[in-house]
Amino acid sequence: EGVAIQKETQTYATITLQNYFRMYAKISGMTGTATTEAQEFKEIYKLDVLQIPTHKTCIRTDLNDEIYMTEREKYNAILKDIKEVNEKGRPILIGTESVDISEKLSRILRQNKIEHTVLNAKQNDKEAEIIAHAGKKAAVTIATNMAGRGTDIKLEPGIAKDGGLYVLATSRHRSRRIDRQLRGRCARQGDPGSSKFYLSFEDELLRLFASSSMTGIIQRFRPPEGEPISAKILNRSIETAQKRIEHRNYTIRKHTLEYDDVMNRQRQEIYGFRNELLHNEDLMPLIDEILDNVVADAMAEGSSQEKLVTLFPLSFNGDETEQEIADKVKSALSTKLQNEKEKVEQFSKQNPLLSISLDMNEILRDLLIRALDRLWIEHLLGMDHLRTDVTLRSLGQRDPLMEFKQESFHLFGTFSRHLHEEMTKALFRFHIVPTPPPMQAPPPATPSQGPRLAFERERSLVD
């Protein structure tokens, strides 16, 4: 198609929402619809769900769902219901599953000359104003199920005796929580109100997740054109379909979290190490520990001498102990750092107009963090590829999660050794190169500024 091939996207950092929330020492929340997800709160966050009674008794009337054979019949019934309730002066809140459906219903109402307002993501800037008018006499408000949550629709005086706000939903959502939140928009604080859901067998929920018992009922009692099916047993069947979807989605989230838990342990290890590099005032004890680990790993390999020569610009006679090699390496690094300091001091003497501030600890910090960040990004890419690869191992009757845990453990061990080696190379190979500024004419002095007599260079250039 002539599309230019781009580089593969690179992951710099990753975390799931669950592990992000679990980073907090204390976690809590409040919602009116948590009971359906109580098991997930308990398993993922170790939180118990406590149901608090309402301030005033809820007197809302939840009518049975009306199910139609086709979507066309459903919308005809919705239009008829809206006209009847609107003529009585009751305000109506119509809940839709998406922005597209809200706009489709808005077109139907405009064609039938029914005044209304639409609240969806495209009108979010007017949300407060729309909600403020939604409880007025004969008001018709179309909203997506997600819009307007957390706001209270106040009823105009006199509306309560007419029955209060009428919530009408054009379909069932895949999650019971969203349906309950929609119903909860009416009949608050002891006000009256009622709700009803309209469905059709062309809706995705029923088409994909309806139970066999529901299908059997429909085949036996197929209604005439335009007549709905309405019964409590169907309400229970629809709720069962929603529970299936919720369980499937929870299983997907839990499966994703199990993989991320493996990464989370590595993430905590690396970020803890990175914080040490960032905040330790003296990095030499940490550097000594890194050098000890590198020497120990090199001595554990068969060809230790060749390995040591590639890591350190030193000569070894082959009969030193591990401790003697480590001491020799640390001494060589100390000598190198001292030489770099003397180089800068000598340059400053030769260029008295330059003011060079040298903090060797900050230079070492920069070197180590650069190496850590670069290799950690490469490691994340390898973990992404591993996550993709292990899914195919289920074809060989092997558990992909166990395979991921085992291989990621080996990958992290290799990464840690490689990281220490790269840090060691960076420590021995860097050079400070003080560069004099280019010659230029000094700018004219101004009364407020005074003459500039020196060129200040606060940071040294590091190769």
N, C-alpha and C positions, 0 to 999 in steps of 0.2 A: 504493500500500500504506500510505499515511499516514506514511511515514518522513520525518523532517525532513532537508532538504537541508543538508549541511555544507560548509564551505569546503574548497577543494582543498588537499591536503597540501602543505606548503612545505618544500623542501629547504634545509637550513642548511649542510650540508657533505656531500661525497660522495667516496669513493675505493674502488677495487677492492682486494681482498686482495693481488693480485699487485703493484700499485703501492705498497701499504702495506709489503709485505715488502721491496721494492726500495729503500725509503728508508734501510734499514740499510746501513752501510758494508761489513759482512761478513755473509754469510748461509750457513748450513749446516744439516744435519739428519741424522737417523739413523732408518732404518726397515728392516724386513725385507722389504719388498715394493716397493722403488722402481724395480726394473728395468723393470717394465711401463710406467712413466711417464718413462723416461730422456729420451726426445725432448722432452717438455714441459719438464722441468727445464733442458735445454740451451737451448731456444729462448726460454723466458720469463726464466729466472734466470741463464743462462750458467753453469750448474753441471753438472759431470760426475758420473755415478753410478758409484761404485766398489763392486764386490761383494766382501765379505770372507768367506772360508771359515768354516764353522761350527767351534766349538771341538771338538766331537766329531761324528763322522760320523752323519748322520741315517739311521735305519733304519726310518722310517715306511713303512707300506704304503698306497699310495693306490689304492683299488679303482676299477674302472670305474664310471661313472655308471649308474644304473638308471632307465630312462625308461618311464613307463606312459602308457597312452592317456588315462586320466581321473585327476582329482585324488583321487577316492574310492579307486581302485585303489592309488594312491601311498600314501595314508595307511594303508591296510590292510597294505601291505608294510612300511611304517615300523614299525607297531605289532608286527608279527610279528618283525621284526629286533630290536627293543628287548627283547622278551620272551626271545628266544634268547640274546642277549648278556648280559642281566641275570641269567639263570639260571646263567651261567658265573662270575658274580661280578665281571666287568669293569666299571669305571665308564664311564658314557656321557655325553658332552656333545653335546646336540642344538642345532644352529644354525638359527635361523629368520630370515626376511628382515624381519619386522616384529613389533611388540608384539602386534598382533591375531592373527597366526599362532601366536605363542608361547602365547597364552592359549587359542586353539582346540586346540592340541595338548595343553595341560595338561588341558583338559576330557576329551579322549579317553583320556588316561592315567588320570585319576581314575575314569572309567567302567569301566576295566579293572583298577582297584585296583592300579596300579603307583605306588609311592611315588616322589616326585620333588620337586625344588625349581625355582622359576622365577626367572631373572635377566633383568630388563629395566629400562627406565627407571623403572618404578613401584617397583622394589625396589633402587634404586641405593644407598640408605643401608646395605643389608646385603650389598653386593657382596663385600667382603673375606671376610666370614663364609661366604658361599655358595661362593666360589672355594676357600676353605680346606678345605671338605668335598667338593669335586667329584672329588677323586682317591681317595676311599675306596672300599672294596669294595662293589660293587653299587649305587653312587650313580648317580642319573639326574638330570642338570641340563639344564633347557631355558633357552637364552639367545638373545637376538637376536644377529645377527652382529656388531653393534657393541659389545655389552656385554662387559665383562671383558677387553678388550684391554690388553696391557701387563702382565698378571699371569701368574704361573707356577703351573700346577696341579701341585702336588706329589703323587706317587703314594704311597699307603699301602704299607708293607712287604709284599711278597708279591704285589703286583699286577703287577709287571713280568713274572714268569714266566707269568702268565695272558694276556699280550698287551698290557698297558698300557691307556692311555686310548683309547676308541673315539669318534671324532668323526663324528657323523651329521648331514648337512645336509638340510633339507626342500626346498631349491631352490637353484638357482644365482643368485648376485647379478649385477647388471648389470656390476659391476666385478670383474675378475680379482683385484685386490688384496684385496678383502674375502674372497673364497673362500680365497686363500692364507693370509690372516691366521687364518681359522677353522681351516684344516688345521694351521697352526703352533701351535695350542694343545696339541697332543699330540706325543709323541716328541721332547721337548727334552733337550738335554745327554746324548744317547746312549740315552735311554729308548726302549722299544718303543712302538708305537702304530699305529693304522690309521684311515683316513678313507674315507667313502663319501657320495656325493651322490645324492639321490632327486629325480627330476623327473617332470613330466607334461606332456602337450601342451596342457593348459589353463593352464600357467604362463605368465605374461606374457612372459617372455624368449623362450620357444619360439613362442608364439602370434604375436608381433610381429616377431621378428628371425631366425627359423629360415631356413636357406638352402633353396633349391629342391632341392638334392641330398638333404638330409635328408628333406624331404617325400616325395621319390620313393622313398627307402628304406622309409619307413613304409607307403606305399601298396602296395609289393611284398611286404613282410614283416610285415603287420599281425598282431600276436601274439594268441593267445586271451585271454579275460577273465582278468585277474590276472597275466598273464605279462609280464615286462619285456623291453625291448630293451636290450642292453648290448654295446657294441663300442667299440674305440678310435677308429674313424672317426667315431662319434657324438660322442665327447669332443672331437675336433678341430673338428667342426662347431659344437658349443656354444661352444667357445673363440673360433671365428671370429665368431659372433654377438656375443659379449662385446666383441671387438675393434672391431666396427662401432659398438657403443654408445659405447665409450670414445672412438673417433675423433670421433663426432658430438658428444659432450659437450666434448671438447677444442676442436673447431671453434667451438662456442658460446662457450666461455670465451675463446678467442683473439679472436673477433669482438668480444666485450664489451671486452676489453683494448685493442683497436685504437681503439675509440671513446674509452675512458678515457685513452689516451695523449694524445689531443688535449686533453682537459680537464686532464690532469696538467701539461702545459706552462703552461697558464694558472694552474693552482693554485700551481705553484712560483713564478711571477712575483708573484702577489698575496700569498702568504704571506711571501715574501721582503720585499716592500714593507711588509707589516704588521709584521714583526719589526723593521724599521728604525724604524717609528713607535713601537714598544713600548720599544725598548732604547736609542735614541739619547739621550744626555744633553742635547744641544742640537739642537732641531728646526728652527731658523731656516735653516740651509743647505738642508735638504730642502724647506722651505716656499718658499724662493727658487727652487728648481728647479721646483716645481709652478707657481709664478706665471709663470716664463719660458715653460713649456710652454703654459699657457693663453693668454698674450699671443701667442705664435707661432701657435697654432691660430686665434686670432681674426683675426690679420693675414692669414692665408692664405685666409680666406673673403672673398667679395666685399664684403659689408656689414660691414666690420670695426668701424666706429664704433658702429653700433647694437649689435653684439655686446659691445663693451667696456663700453658704458653699462649693459647689463643685468647684467654681471658685477661691475663695480666702481662704488662710489658716488662717482665722480669725473667731472670734465668734461674733454673732449679737444677740441683745436682742429682736428684732422684732418690736420695736417702733421707730427706727431711721427714719428720713426723707431721701429722696434720696440724698440731698446735704450732710447730715451728714455721710451717708455711703460712698459717693465718697471721702470725706475728710479723712475718716478713712482708706480707701484703699490706697490713695496716700501717707498718712503718713507711713503706713506699708511698702510700696514699698521703700520709701526713707530710712527707717530704715534698710531694707534688703540690699540695695545697700551699705550703710555705713558699715554694718557688713562685707560684702564681701571685701571691701577695707581694713578694719582693719585686716582681716584674712591674706591678702597678705602682708601687712606691717609687721605683726608679724612674718610671715615666713621669710621675708627678713632679719629681725634682727637676727633670729636664724641661718640663712645661709648667712653670710656676703660675701662669695665668689660668690654668685649668684646675677646677675643683672636682676631684673624683671621690665619690663616697663608695667604698667597697664593703659589702656585707657578704662574707663567704658563706655563711649559713643560708642566706637567701638564694645564692647561686646554686648551692647544692640542692635546696628545696625545689627550685625550678627544674633542675636536671632530672630529679627522681620522679616528680609529678608528671613531667612530659612523657617519660618512659612508661609510667603506669597507665596514663590515659590512652596512649597509643596502643599498647598491648591489650588493654581491657576491651577496647573497641573491636580489635581483631578477635578476641576470645568470644565476644557476644555474637559476632558473625558466625564463628564456628559452631556455637550453641544453636543458632537459628537453623543452620544446615543439619545439625544432628537431630533437632526436633522434627524436621521434615523427613529425614531418612528413617527414623525408628518406626514411623507409622506403617511402613511397608513390612516390618518384621512380624506383624500379626498374621501375615500370610504363611509364615513358617511356624505358626502356633506358639509364638513367643510374645510375652507381655511387653508392649511398647514402653510402658512407664518404667518397668524394671530395667529394661535395656537402656533407657534414657538416664536413669539414676546411676547405673554402673559406668557407662561411657562418659557421662559428664564428670564423674569423680576422677577418672583417669585424665580427662582433658584439663581439669582444674589443676591437678598435680603437675602436668606438663607446663601449663601456663605459669604456675608459681615459680618453677625452676627457671623457665625462660625469662621471666620478669627479673629475677635476681641477677641473672647473667647480664641482661641488657643494662640494668642499673650499674652493675660493676664496670662494664665497658664504658658507659657514659662518664663515670667518675674518673677513670684513668685517661680518657681521650679528650676531655674538654680543654680548651685553652682560652684564656682571657686575652683579648686583643684590644688594647686601648688605642683608639683612632683619633688623631688630632682633627679639630674642625677645619673645614675649608677656609682659606683666607678670604676675608670680605671686609669692605669698608664699614666702619662703625656707623650706626644711624645717628643723625643729628640729635643733639641733646635738647630736651624740652625742659622748661622751668619746673614742671611737676615731676618729671622722671629723673632728671640728672643724667650725667654721662655714664654710659655702660662701658666699664673698663675690662670686664672679663666675660668669657664665654663659659657658662656653667654646664657641665654635663653630669647629670645625676646618676645615670646608670651606665655600666660598662657593657660593651658588646661581647657576647659569649658565642663562640663557635661550637 
